[in-house]
Amino acid sequence: MKSPSVVVIDPEIMSGTPCFAGTRVPVRNLLDYLEGGDTLGEFLAQFPSVSREQAVAYLEQSSAHLLAAAGAKI
């Protein structure tokens, strides 16, 4: 059974910008916060519609994807 998507891309939501499912929060916002030195907790406080589980799942999926891509190049 396929698990529900953490990220949705829908032209009707934020003009198709990848967002956390069930929200209008672009996933890029999480990356911007982390790149800027903020914590996951600070991001979640600013975007309460995103659950901790969603944010962690996104980071885990992104990490797995990047590691798989890097492994394919080795």
C-alpha positions, 0 to 999 in steps of 0.5 A: 500500500502506498503511503500518502504524499508528503508533498503535493503539486497542484496548479490550483494551490500556490500556482503549482509550487510544491507544498506540504500536503493539506497546506499552502506552505511551500516546501522551499520555506522549510529549506530556507529556514534550515539554510538560514540557521533556524531550527525545525521547531522554529519553522513549525512555530511559524507554519503550524499547519505543517506537522512535525511528521510531515516535515521530518518525512520530507527531510528523510525522503529528500535525503534518501533521494539525494543519497540514492542519486549520489550512489548512482554516480559512484 
